[in-house]
Amino acid sequence: MKKVLLALSLSAILLSGCGTHGGDNSLPVETNQPSRNTLNIEQTEEPKQMENTERTAEPEQMENTEQTVVTKQAEKEDVSGIYTDKQGTSDVYSQLTLALQPDGTYTAEISVYRVSELEGTAVWEGDVLRFTSENPYVSADISVTGGKAEVAFTSGAVGFQTGDVYSFPDGAPDESAAEQAGDATFQPSLSDEIATEISYAKEREKEIEKKQKEAVTQMDMNETAAEMYQLWDDALNTVWKLLEANLSESDMEVLRKEEREWIAFKEAEVQAAGQECEGGSIQPLVEAMTAADLTKTRVYELAEYAK
């Protein structure tokens, strides 16, 4: 009996000792497994590494794109040279200069007689060179075919208007063209300069005539008539200055006397034409058109002194 009681006591003691491992006073067991915070850090760092890789690749992609563009530019035919417009004379009036650069683009200079000069850059886009100048900003399409060039303006300034087209049919993309154009540029003879002035006036005359046909009110008609007279009066003054700078003093003295007589004649004719309208609203139109016609005729007369 005592043995039985002793055995039961020992069992109770052993059972009581095993239960202490599940109590609140147990110590944490250290392991080699990462905590949840460690796992979160690793997950956060992975996208940053990918992002850095992508950013590192971007400059290489840009560089490859630029190299492709340069390669395409270089594949185009070199059209460097001086293209000119002599307007049927031996002198150069306008010119286009193109010079190929190492990156495949062109430096470009456009000089149009009595209009303006532009400097900028031209880049191949398809079959045309896209020209742009920074100051002032002007853009144009340059076409080059068989040693001839054409410039069509897509935006304008300083004398060049959107839609204006200038041809350079007399130049060639070689050194001989540059040598021929060299010293002659913008140094035409007196007769050629006057012929160019008249040609310019005739082109402007066409524009004014179109406006006259489209005019609706009497005021519009009067304004276009005055514009026509102003056009030929400006041409006369330009031609006169050219003669004055090139003729001898004795020839100019004769010409001045003749000019004074012509001015008196013109004023008398204009006055007589206006009086026929008896002060009507059409009188300014008649007077301006009479003055324009007489002045235009006089410009052609003065041109003969250059021959």
KAVEN-V981585 format. One record per residue. N is the residue number from 1. RES is the residue in three letters. PSI is psi in whole degrees, 0 to 359 (* if undefined). OMEGA is omega in whole degrees, -180 to 180 (* if undefined). Layout:
n=N res=RES psi=PSI omega=OMEGA
n=N res=RES psi=PSI omega=OMEGA
//
This chain:
n=1 res=MET psi=317 omega=178
n=2 res=LYS psi=323 omega=179
n=3 res=LYS psi=321 omega=-180
n=4 res=VAL psi=315 omega=-179
n=5 res=LEU psi=321 omega=179
n=6 res=LEU psi=321 omega=-180
n=7 res=ALA psi=320 omega=-180
n=8 res=LEU psi=323 omega=180
n=9 res=SER psi=318 omega=179
n=10 res=LEU psi=322 omega=179
n=11 res=SER psi=319 omega=-180
n=12 res=ALA psi=321 omega=-180
n=13 res=ILE psi=315 omega=180
n=14 res=LEU psi=318 omega=179
n=15 res=LEU psi=322 omega=180
n=16 res=SER psi=323 omega=-180
n=17 res=GLY psi=324 omega=180
n=18 res=CYS psi=330 omega=-178
n=19 res=GLY psi=345 omega=-177
n=20 res=THR psi=339 omega=-180
n=21 res=HIS psi=338 omega=-180
n=22 res=GLY psi=6 omega=-177
n=23 res=GLY psi=174 omega=-177
n=24 res=ASP psi=342 omega=-176
n=25 res=ASN psi=10 omega=-179
n=26 res=SER psi=148 omega=179
n=27 res=LEU psi=148 omega=178
n=28 res=PRO psi=146 omega=180
n=29 res=VAL psi=126 omega=179
n=30 res=GLU psi=137 omega=178
n=31 res=THR psi=172 omega=177
n=32 res=ASN psi=3 omega=179
n=33 res=GLN psi=138 omega=179
n=34 res=PRO psi=146 omega=177
n=35 res=SER psi=171 omega=179
n=36 res=ARG psi=324 omega=179
n=37 res=ASN psi=319 omega=178
n=38 res=THR psi=319 omega=179
n=39 res=LEU psi=320 omega=179
n=40 res=ASN psi=321 omega=180
n=41 res=ILE psi=316 omega=-180
n=42 res=GLU psi=320 omega=179
n=43 res=GLN psi=327 omega=-180
n=44 res=THR psi=325 omega=-176
n=45 res=GLU psi=333 omega=-177
n=46 res=GLU psi=312 omega=178
n=47 res=PRO psi=325 omega=179
n=48 res=LYS psi=318 omega=179
n=49 res=GLN psi=320 omega=178
n=50 res=MET psi=319 omega=-179
n=51 res=GLU psi=317 omega=179
n=52 res=ASN psi=323 omega=179
n=53 res=THR psi=317 omega=179
n=54 res=GLU psi=317 omega=-180
n=55 res=ARG psi=325 omega=178
n=56 res=THR psi=330 omega=-177
n=57 res=ALA psi=336 omega=-175
n=58 res=GLU psi=308 omega=180
n=59 res=PRO psi=324 omega=179
n=60 res=GLU psi=320 omega=178
n=61 res=GLN psi=317 omega=178
n=62 res=MET psi=317 omega=-179
n=63 res=GLU psi=319 omega=179
n=64 res=ASN psi=322 omega=179
n=65 res=THR psi=315 omega=179
n=66 res=GLU psi=319 omega=179
n=67 res=GLN psi=324 omega=179
n=68 res=THR psi=317 omega=179
n=69 res=VAL psi=314 omega=179
n=70 res=VAL psi=320 omega=179
n=71 res=THR psi=316 omega=179
n=72 res=LYS psi=320 omega=178
n=73 res=GLN psi=319 omega=-177
n=74 res=ALA psi=335 omega=-179
n=75 res=GLU psi=339 omega=-179
n=76 res=LYS psi=153 omega=177
n=77 res=GLU psi=139 omega=178
n=78 res=ASP psi=118 omega=-179
n=79 res=VAL psi=24 omega=179
n=80 res=SER psi=145 omega=176
n=81 res=GLY psi=185 omega=179
n=82 res=ILE psi=120 omega=179
n=83 res=TYR psi=132 omega=-171
n=84 res=THR psi=163 omega=173
n=85 res=ASP psi=109 omega=-177
n=86 res=LYS psi=354 omega=178
n=87 res=GLN psi=40 omega=176
n=88 res=GLY psi=10 omega=180
n=89 res=THR psi=183 omega=178
n=90 res=SER psi=354 omega=-177
n=91 res=ASP psi=157 omega=179
n=92 res=VAL psi=126 omega=179
n=93 res=TYR psi=318 omega=-180
n=94 res=SER psi=154 omega=180
n=95 res=GLN psi=154 omega=176
n=96 res=LEU psi=125 omega=180
n=97 res=THR psi=127 omega=178
n=98 res=LEU psi=135 omega=180
n=99 res=ALA psi=118 omega=-178
n=100 res=LEU psi=136 omega=179
n=101 res=GLN psi=164 omega=-178
n=102 res=PRO psi=331 omega=-179
n=103 res=ASP psi=5 omega=178
n=104 res=GLY psi=352 omega=177
n=105 res=THR psi=175 omega=-180
n=106 res=TYR psi=141 omega=163
n=107 res=THR psi=140 omega=-174
n=108 res=ALA psi=138 omega=175
n=109 res=GLU psi=128 omega=180
n=110 res=ILE psi=121 omega=179
n=111 res=SER psi=118 omega=-180
n=112 res=VAL psi=125 omega=-175
n=113 res=TYR psi=129 omega=178
n=114 res=ARG psi=13 omega=178
n=115 res=VAL psi=284 omega=-180
n=116 res=SER psi=179 omega=177
n=117 res=GLU psi=142 omega=-179
n=118 res=LEU psi=147 omega=174
n=119 res=GLU psi=136 omega=-179
n=120 res=GLY psi=203 omega=-177
n=121 res=THR psi=144 omega=178
n=122 res=ALA psi=136 omega=-177
n=123 res=VAL psi=138 omega=178
n=124 res=TRP psi=129 omega=170
n=125 res=GLU psi=100 omega=-174
n=126 res=GLY psi=233 omega=-178
n=127 res=ASP psi=7 omega=180
n=128 res=VAL psi=157 omega=173
n=129 res=LEU psi=123 omega=178
n=130 res=ARG psi=114 omega=-177
n=131 res=PHE psi=138 omega=173
n=132 res=THR psi=143 omega=173
n=133 res=SER psi=146 omega=-174
n=134 res=GLU psi=317 omega=-174
n=135 res=ASN psi=96 omega=2
n=136 res=PRO psi=166 omega=179
n=137 res=TYR psi=120 omega=177
n=138 res=VAL psi=142 omega=177
n=139 res=SER psi=150 omega=-178
n=140 res=ALA psi=160 omega=174
n=141 res=ASP psi=127 omega=-180
n=142 res=ILE psi=123 omega=177
n=143 res=SER psi=134 omega=180
n=144 res=VAL psi=122 omega=-180
n=145 res=THR psi=121 omega=175
n=146 res=GLY psi=42 omega=178
n=147 res=GLY psi=4 omega=177
n=148 res=LYS psi=148 omega=-177
n=149 res=ALA psi=156 omega=177
n=150 res=GLU psi=138 omega=-179
n=151 res=VAL psi=120 omega=179
n=152 res=ALA psi=118 omega=-175
n=153 res=PHE psi=130 omega=178
n=154 res=THR psi=345 omega=169
n=155 res=SER psi=146 omega=-170
n=156 res=GLY psi=168 omega=176
n=157 res=ALA psi=167 omega=176
n=158 res=VAL psi=51 omega=176
n=159 res=GLY psi=337 omega=178
n=160 res=PHE psi=129 omega=-178
n=161 res=GLN psi=151 omega=176
n=162 res=THR psi=128 omega=-179
n=163 res=GLY psi=345 omega=177
n=164 res=ASP psi=139 omega=179
n=165 res=VAL psi=129 omega=179
n=166 res=TYR psi=135 omega=-179
n=167 res=SER psi=146 omega=178
n=168 res=PHE psi=79 omega=-171
n=169 res=PRO psi=352 omega=-169
n=170 res=ASP psi=355 omega=-178
n=171 res=GLY psi=177 omega=177
n=172 res=ALA psi=144 omega=-177
n=173 res=PRO psi=64 omega=176
n=174 res=ASP psi=173 omega=-176
n=175 res=GLU psi=327 omega=-179
n=176 res=SER psi=324 omega=179
n=177 res=ALA psi=320 omega=-180
n=178 res=ALA psi=320 omega=180
n=179 res=GLU psi=321 omega=180
n=180 res=GLN psi=322 omega=-176
n=181 res=ALA psi=332 omega=-174
n=182 res=GLY psi=272 omega=-173
n=183 res=ASP psi=341 omega=-175
n=184 res=ALA psi=345 omega=-175
n=185 res=THR psi=126 omega=177
n=186 res=PHE psi=30 omega=175
n=187 res=GLN psi=55 omega=-179
n=188 res=PRO psi=164 omega=177
n=189 res=SER psi=167 omega=-179
n=190 res=LEU psi=313 omega=-179
n=191 res=SER psi=323 omega=179
n=192 res=ASP psi=322 omega=178
n=193 res=GLU psi=318 omega=179
n=194 res=ILE psi=320 omega=178
n=195 res=ALA psi=321 omega=178
n=196 res=THR psi=319 omega=178
n=197 res=GLU psi=317 omega=179
n=198 res=ILE psi=319 omega=178
n=199 res=SER psi=318 omega=178
n=200 res=TYR psi=316 omega=180
n=201 res=ALA psi=322 omega=-180
n=202 res=LYS psi=323 omega=177
n=203 res=GLU psi=317 omega=178
n=204 res=ARG psi=326 omega=179
n=205 res=GLU psi=320 omega=179
n=206 res=LYS psi=320 omega=179
n=207 res=GLU psi=318 omega=-179
n=208 res=ILE psi=322 omega=178
n=209 res=GLU psi=322 omega=176
n=210 res=LYS psi=318 omega=178
n=211 res=LYS psi=324 omega=179
n=212 res=GLN psi=320 omega=179
n=213 res=LYS psi=330 omega=-178
n=214 res=GLU psi=349 omega=-178
n=215 res=ALA psi=140 omega=-177
n=216 res=VAL psi=311 omega=-177
n=217 res=THR psi=163 omega=178
n=218 res=GLN psi=325 omega=179
n=219 res=MET psi=318 omega=178
n=220 res=ASP psi=318 omega=180
n=221 res=MET psi=318 omega=179
n=222 res=ASN psi=320 omega=-179
n=223 res=GLU psi=318 omega=179
n=224 res=THR psi=326 omega=177
n=225 res=ALA psi=318 omega=178
n=226 res=ALA psi=324 omega=178
n=227 res=GLU psi=323 omega=179
n=228 res=MET psi=316 omega=178
n=229 res=TYR psi=317 omega=-180
n=230 res=GLN psi=322 omega=179
n=231 res=LEU psi=309 omega=-177
n=232 res=TRP psi=333 omega=175
n=233 res=ASP psi=320 omega=176
n=234 res=ASP psi=319 omega=179
n=235 res=ALA psi=319 omega=179
n=236 res=LEU psi=316 omega=-180
n=237 res=ASN psi=321 omega=179
n=238 res=THR psi=315 omega=179
n=239 res=VAL psi=320 omega=180
n=240 res=TRP psi=317 omega=179
n=241 res=LYS psi=323 omega=178
n=242 res=LEU psi=318 omega=178
n=243 res=LEU psi=317 omega=-178
n=244 res=GLU psi=327 omega=-178
n=245 res=ALA psi=347 omega=-174
n=246 res=ASN psi=335 omega=-178
n=247 res=LEU psi=160 omega=178
n=248 res=SER psi=162 omega=-179
n=249 res=GLU psi=323 omega=179
n=250 res=SER psi=319 omega=177
n=251 res=ASP psi=321 omega=-180
n=252 res=MET psi=326 omega=179
n=253 res=GLU psi=318 omega=176
n=254 res=VAL psi=318 omega=-178
n=255 res=LEU psi=324 omega=179
n=256 res=ARG psi=318 omega=178
n=257 res=LYS psi=316 omega=179
n=258 res=GLU psi=321 omega=-178
n=259 res=GLU psi=320 omega=178
n=260 res=ARG psi=320 omega=178
n=261 res=GLU psi=321 omega=179
n=262 res=TRP psi=319 omega=180
n=263 res=ILE psi=317 omega=179
n=264 res=ALA psi=319 omega=179
n=265 res=PHE psi=315 omega=-179
n=266 res=LYS psi=314 omega=-179
n=267 res=GLU psi=322 omega=179
n=268 res=ALA psi=319 omega=180
n=269 res=GLU psi=319 omega=-180
n=270 res=VAL psi=317 omega=180
n=271 res=GLN psi=316 omega=-180
n=272 res=ALA psi=320 omega=180
n=273 res=ALA psi=323 omega=179
n=274 res=GLY psi=325 omega=-179
n=275 res=GLN psi=333 omega=179
n=276 res=GLU psi=339 omega=-180
n=277 res=CYS psi=352 omega=177
n=278 res=GLU psi=44 omega=175
n=279 res=GLY psi=14 omega=179
n=280 res=GLY psi=172 omega=-177
n=281 res=SER psi=343 omega=-180
n=282 res=ILE psi=349 omega=-175
n=283 res=GLN psi=313 omega=179
n=284 res=PRO psi=324 omega=179
n=285 res=LEU psi=312 omega=-178
n=286 res=VAL psi=316 omega=-179
n=287 res=GLU psi=317 omega=-178
n=288 res=ALA psi=320 omega=-179
n=289 res=MET psi=324 omega=176
n=290 res=THR psi=315 omega=179
n=291 res=ALA psi=321 omega=180
n=292 res=ALA psi=315 omega=-179
n=293 res=ASP psi=315 omega=-179
n=294 res=LEU psi=320 omega=-179
n=295 res=THR psi=320 omega=177
n=296 res=LYS psi=315 omega=179
n=297 res=THR psi=320 omega=-179
n=298 res=ARG psi=325 omega=178
n=299 res=VAL psi=316 omega=179
n=300 res=TYR psi=325 omega=178
n=301 res=GLU psi=317 omega=180
n=302 res=LEU psi=329 omega=180
n=303 res=ALA psi=333 omega=-179
n=304 res=GLU psi=336 omega=-180
n=305 res=TYR psi=345 omega=-180
n=306 res=ALA psi=354 omega=-176
n=307 res=LYS psi=* omega=*
//
